[in-house]
Every structure is written in C-alpha cells, then in structure tokens.
Amino acid sequence: MTISGFMLRARDFQTAGMVAALCAAFSLADPASAATRIEVWHALNTHNAKVFEDIVKQYNRKQDDVEVTLQRFASANEIEATLAQQAKGKAKDVPHLVQLDDNRSPEELAGRPYIQPLYTLLAKHPLKQADWFVAPDSGLLRDSKGRVLAFPYMLRVPVMYYNTDAFKKAGISPASPDRSWSGLQGQLVDLANKATRYCPAANDQPASLNLENLAAVNNQFFTGNKSSSPSFSFDVVYVRHLALMISWVRSELLIKPGTEDQAANRFAKGECAVLLSDSSNLGWFSDQRNLSFGVSGLPYYPEVTRQPGSPFIDGSALWVTSNHGKTEEAATASFLAWLADPAQAAKWYQNTGFLPLTKQAFNATDAAYYKNLGQWRQLAGIYSQQHAATTKAFKVRNYPKIRAMFHETMRTALDGNLPAMTALSQASSNANRLMKEK
C-alpha cells in the first residue's frame, strides 16, 4: 500500500489495526480532501464588519468544500497598497477577493496584472437569480463596453440623517428636515436654541457634500458635460454655498470637521440633530437603542433646480484577483453566489445601509423595514432606474489624489482659514493640474 510516497506493509506492524489507524491519519492530512481556502480582505467599519463576518460564518457552516477567511484593514487604501506590494513578491501570495474603491477610474484598476475583471470569472461561473440592482447606464464599476468589473457589494450614497427626538424637542412639525438649504438653516437655529446647542448639524464628507454632490443634487454637471474631456470649474453656486457653510461653522450651526468618524459617533450618541453622511452608517445607527432617527435626501437650492436630483453613488466593491487555480476560482465564484443569494443580499442591505446588491434583495425587503427610516426606500430605489446624465458615474484620471485635495481644501475653508472664492479657485486649479499628471 502506497500512502503519500511511503510504502507501508502489514508485516511492518504488529496488527492490522495499526495499519488502519495510520491510513486514517494520512487521509485526514491529505490536502486533496481539505476545503478550498478563500481569503478576503476588507475595510468595513466595526458594525458592517460584524454583519459580514456573520454571513461568512453561515456560509462556512452550510458546506464543507470552501472555507472563507477574512482579514480586516483600516482602509481600502491600505488594502490597495498592501496588495500591490505583495503582488510584487516571487510567491505572489495574494488574497482571492479584496475590497477596493472604484476611484473613478475602474478600467485602470481592472487592468492591473493582479486583478481579474468580474465578467471574466462570471463567464465561467455565472450567478443565478442575480440581477444587479444599480441600473447599467450608471457606468459604475463598468468598462466602456458596459461589462461589470467588480462585485458591487459596498456601494453607498450620501444622505441626511436626522434625530427625530431633537426635532420634536425643538417644536419642529413635522419632525423632519427641510430639503432646501435656507429652510434647513432656520430649523438649525431652532434646534440650537431648544434642543442640541452643541451640535445642531455635522458633516463628515466635506468634499462630497460641498463639491461633488452639490452639483448632482442640483442637477448640474460636476466635471463638465463632456465625459471625454472632464474639467473642474466652480461657479457662483459653489461660492455662495461654501460661504454659507463657513458662516454655519462660525455661528456654530455646523460643527467643524473633526476626525473622520467623529461626526458619526456624535450622531450615534444622540448629540447631533442632523448629520450629512453616507448611507453605510444606517445599520449602525439602527442598532443604537436610544437613537430615534430618520433618513432624508440631501438639501438642494430651489433657485437652481425645481426638483432635487440624486447624489452620486460612491463606495467600493469586491475585486477578484488573478493567478489562482481553477479550483480556487470555482470556490471564489461559489462564495460570491452565496453573497448574491436573495436572502443573504437582503440581510446585507437591511443591516448595513449599502445599496441593494440585486433587484431580488430589494424586492425581498419587507415594507416593515422602512417604517421608521423616513425616505430611505425612495432614496435607495431610484438607483435601479435610468440615471440622469448629471448623476452617472464620472471617470477622472488620478481622482483619489484630487478628492484628497478637495477634502483638505474644504476642511481648511470650513476652519475659517480660506475664504470661499479662494478655496474654490485653488481647488479647481489643482484638480485640473492633477488630472493631467501621469
């Protein structure tokens, strides 16, 4: 009998029982009989990481062929840097799935040697009962031919959260925020005087709210109306808006931008009446026992548009890496199929606040889920419909650098260290320069 390269004969052992025991031991250790191990890197916040871990544990328990392991990072940028460094090694020991930001240049990301476009994997292992929720014309995570480049699992949109108890305490009826910026300002004054003196409003996305989505929500083009030649030019609407936000900070209607998670933490504790943030905090807020809140669309300027538009979709996705064997590719596809299962995808949507992965997940969500969430069903549902030209995903070279610069410029202005016109002039000039860098 030959086992793992060793010749074993019964006469070498005193009893046949010893032979059987050794055979069993070798069988258990045989790599061919072990589950295929799939490694996933992610950078989810604490609450959403727990939801993901629960889904993964359930998958690992329900079958024996694949074992998914997770590694959590501080940010998607850290994942990208670690992945690029690890891919340079001789062993090229990279995980199978990684959470990476779209970066507004998904085709560049898909073209990297260690990335495999999702459509390539799905051509060999199609997903069943999985119609992507976000309308194809959005252009998000798609190449010029409309092919899906990554698994759209962590997509989010900016929203306005509001503390209903604070609005009631301030005597605001109905207890919800005004969608116009001027109307909201009047409510914040009442909230400051009667309910939440030290945090009427907070915003943890200065670049998104004061630049990118100021355009989209007011049905304006953010990078010009020609996708083939994007450019940045901030007109009088931007200047007036940023000047208004600076005045809000000065009068303490809006708290100064702090650390990245400071504003959301304060809202979760019930300290702030209004929070302009992203939808992926929704599940976390829902878990707070003493927090009663609703979700509304972002404010807009009725002087600019009659009806508000929808903000840009943002966030990240699970990207498939390359150079894995057929067995590992099949195992990766099996795990993605589990995430796309209507029950699992609905659980993910409901417990996190990321946009639904599939239409099946959205349809599987009962009306009771939305009972105390204000406009959330409407705000999320619109992304399954045809997109307006001003809200389609824009693609800009070097946008991660540009966005970081936007973020820092907005923070500096809101801190009172740059007037609105100067800040926007600098932001425009620097963005157009960075866009041309190689």
N, C-alpha and C positions, 0 to 999 in steps of 0.2 A: 504493500500500500504506500503510495506517494502522497505526502501532505506538505505543501509549501516548500518543495525542494528537498525534503528529508525522506529517506527510505526507512520505514518502520516495519519491523517484522514481529509477529506474535511471539516467536520464541525468545525475543529480547526482553519480554516481560513475564512476570510470574503468572499473571492471569489475563484472560481476555478482557476482564473488566477495566484493567488499567489502559488497555488499548482504546477501548470505547471512550473512557474519560478524556484521554489525550485528543482523540478525534473531535470530541465535542468542544474542547478548549480551542483547538485550531480553527474550528468552524466559526466560533464566536468572534475570533480575532480577524477573520478573513475580511479584508477591505471590501471585497465584492459584495458581501452580504450587508454592509453598513448602509445607512441612509445617506443620500447625496446631500452634502452640506452647502448651503447657500448663505453668503454673508451680505448683509445690508447695512450701509452707512446712512445715518440720518442726523438731522439737526433740529428736531422738533422741540418745542417748549415742553416744560415738565408735564403739563396736563395732557397735551396731544401725544407725547411720547408714551404715556401710560396707556392711552387708548390703543395706540399702535402695538404696544407690547402685548396687550390682551388679545388682539386679533391674531398676532403671530403665534402666541401660545395655543390658541384654539386650533390654528392650522396644524401646528406640530403634533397636537394630541389626536387629531382626526385621521391621520395617516402616518405610515411608517417609512415611506420612500424618500421623503425630503425633510431635512432639518434646517430651519431658518435661524440664523443667529444675527443679533443686532449690535451695532456699535454706534454710540451717540457722540456727536461732536458739538462744539459750541456754536458753530455757524456753518452755513453752506459754503462760505468762502474758505473756511478751514478744511472742509472736505475736499474742495477742488484743489487746494494747494497740496494736501497730503496725497491725494490720488495722483496728481501729476508727478510728484517726487517718487512715489512708489512705483509708478509705471516705468520709470527710467531704469530701475534695477534689472539685473540679469534674470532674476526669477520672475519678474513681472507678476508678483503675487498681489492682485487687485481684487476687491470685492466684486460681487456679481451685480448688485444694484446700488446706486448712490443717489442721494438727494442733492441736486444741483439747481441753482437759479437759472431761469430762462435767459437772463442777461440781455434780452432784446436782440440777441444775435444767435439764435438756436442752431442755424446751419453751421456756423463756425464751431460750435460745441460738438455737434454731431460728426463733424469731420475730423476730430481728433483721433489718433490711432488707437486709443484705449477705449473709445466709445463705439457702441453698435446702435444704429438707429432702431427705434422700436419696430418700425414697419418691417424691418428685415427679420426680426425674431417672430413677429406675428404672421409673416408669410409661411413660416414653417409650423407654427403652433398658434392657430387662430383662437381668439377669445370667443366664447359662446355667450349669447344673451348679454352682450355688452355694446350698447350704442353710446358713444361718447356724449356727455351732456352738453358741453360747450359747443356751440354751432361751429361747423368747419370754417365758415367765412371769417372767423375771428383772426385767423392767421397765427394763433398762439401755438407754440411748440410744433409748428409745421414748416416744411420746406417750401420752395417755390412751386412744387408740384402738388402741394396740399397733403403730403404724406406726414403722418404723425411720427415725431422724432423721439418722444419720451412719454412715459406713463403719467398722465396729468392728475396726480394724486394730491398735491398740496397747493391747489390754486385758491386764491383768496381775492377779496375786493375790499376797498376801504368803505367804512360805514360810519354812521354817527350813533353811538350808544348813549342812552340817557337813563338816569336814575329816576324812576317814577315817583319814589317817595319824596325825593328832593323837590320835584316839580309840584307835587301836591302840597308840600310844606310851604312853598313859595306862593301858593294860591293860583298857580297857572292851570287853566282849564281850557281844553283838555290837557292832561298831564303828558304832553309830548312836545318836542322842539319844533319851532317854526323852520321851514325849509329855506326861507330867504335869510341872507346874512344880516340884513338890517333888522328883521323880525327877531332873529335869534339873539342879536345884541340886546334888545330890550328885555328879553327873557333872562339873559345872563345877569343883567343889572338886578332884576327881582331876585334871582337865585342867590346873588352875592349878598343882598341885603337881608334876606329872610331864611336862607337855607344852608348854603355852602360858601361861607365867606372866604375860605382859604383855597377853594378850588372850584370856581364856577365851571371852568372848561379846561380841557387839556388836549394836547395833540402830540402823538408820538411819531408822526410821519411828516415832518416839515416839507420835504421835497415833494412827496406825493400829493399832499393837500394843497400846497401853495403854488405849485407849478403844474405837474403832470395832469392832475385831475381837476384843477381849476379850469383847464381847457376842456376836458372831456365832459364834465358835468354841465358846463355852459355851452355845449355843442360847438366847440371851437377845435380847430386842429392844433395839436401840441407841437408837432415838428414840421409844420407847413403842410400843404395839401398835395404834395408830390412825394410818394413813398420812395421813388427812385433817387431823390436828392433831398434828404431831410435837412432841416436847418432850424435854428432856435432864434426866435425874435419875440421878446416880451413887450407887449403893447401897454396902453394906458389901463386896461382892465387889470393886468398883473400889478402894475404900480399902485393903483388905488387899493387893490385887495391887500397887498403886503403892508401898505401904510396902515390899513385898518387893523391888521393883525398885530403890528407893532404897537398901535395905540391900545389894543386889548391887553397886551402884556404890561404896558406902562400903567394902565388903570386896574390891573390885577383881575381882569375878567378871564384872562387866559394865562395859565402858569407858564413860566419859561421852560423851554425844552431841557430836560434833565438827562439822566442816563436812559438807555434805550427802553428799559422795562418799567421805569419809574411811574409814568403816567398810568399805564395799565394796572399796575399794582395798587395805586391810589384809588382808581375807579373800583377795582375788585373789593376794596375795603369799605366802599361806600363814601369815600371822602370827596369825590368829584361828581358834579351833576351831569356833565357832558364830556364824552371822550370821543375824539376823532381818531379812529384806529382801524385796524383791519379785522375782517370777519373771523379769522382763525382764533380770536380770543373768545368767541361766543360760547364754546363748550366750557371753557374755564370759568367764565362769569356765571354760567348756568349752575355750576356746582357750588357757588357761594351761597350759603344758607340765608344770610341776612341781606342779600342784594336783590332788589326788585328792579328790573331794567327792561327796556325795550330797544329795538333797533330801527333806525330811520336812515333814509338816504342822505347823502352829503348836502350841505347847503349850496344854493346857487344864487345868481343875480337875475331877478326878473327883468331888469333893464337890458340884459344881454340876450336872454332866451325866454320864451314863454313857458316852455316845459323843460325841466331838468333832464339832461342826458345821463347815461350810466358811466361810472368810472371805469378805468382800465382794469382788466384782470392782471393780477400780479402773482407772485409766489414762485413755487418750484415744482419739480417733478422727480420721479424716479427714473434715472437713466440706466440703461443696460450697458454693461462693459463688454469688451470683446476678448477674444483669445481664450475662451473657455470651451471645453469639450462638448460633444453632443448631449451627453447625459446631464451635464450641468446646465446647458441651455434649456433642455426639456424641463428640468427641475425649476429653473427660474420662471419659465412660462407657466408652470403649474401654480407657483405661488402668486403670480400676477393674476391668474384666473380666479384664485381664491379672493384676492382683494377686490376683483371686479364682480364677484357674486353679488346679486342684488341685496341680499340680507347683510353681507359684510360691508358693502359700499354705502348702504343706507345708515348703518351703525356709525361708520366713519364720518359721514356728512352731519348726522344729528349730534354727535358727541364732540365735534371739533369746531365746526363753522367754516371749514373749507368748502368750496363749491362741490356740488354732487359730481362724482366721477362719471356716472352714467345716467341716462334717462330713466333706467329701471330703478336706480337708487332714489331719484327724486320722486318717482311715482309711488314707490313703496313707503314713503314717509307720510304718516297719518296727519290729518289736519290738527289733531290734538297737540302735536309737537310745536306748532306755530302759535298756540293760544296766547302766550304772554310775550311774544317776540316782535310785536309791532309789525313793521313792514317787511320782515325778513323773507317771507315766502315770495313776495313780489320782487324784491331786490335780487334774490338768487335766481328765480325762474326766468327772468328776462334774458339771461345769458344763453339759454337754449334756443333763442330766437335769432333771426337775422340781425347782424350787428350794423349799427350806423357807421358811416365812414369815419367819423371822428372818434369812435371807440374801438376800432380794430387795432390789434397789436401793432405797435410801431417797432421798427427794427433799425437800430442805430449802432454804428461801429463804436467800440470802446465805451458802451453805455455804463458799465459798472463804475468806471472812473468818473464819468460825467455825473452820475447820480450821487456818488460820494461827495463830489464837489458841490452839487446843488444842495445837498443836505447840510454841509458845513456852512455854505453861504447863507442859507435860510436861518440857521441857528445863530449865526453872527448878527444878522439883521434883527431877529427877534430879541436878542440880548440887548439891543439898543446901540450896537456898535457900528452899524451901517444904515444909512437912510435907504428907503425902498428903491428909489431910482438907481442909486449907485450899486446896490446889491444886484439888481436885475441886469444892469448893464455889464457888470463883471461876470455874472453867471452866463449870460448869452455869449459874450466874447470867449470865455474859457471853454464853454461847451463846443462851440464851432471849431476851436483850435484842437481840442482833444479828439473830436470826431475824425480829424484828418491824420492823426498820429498813427504810425504803424506799430 
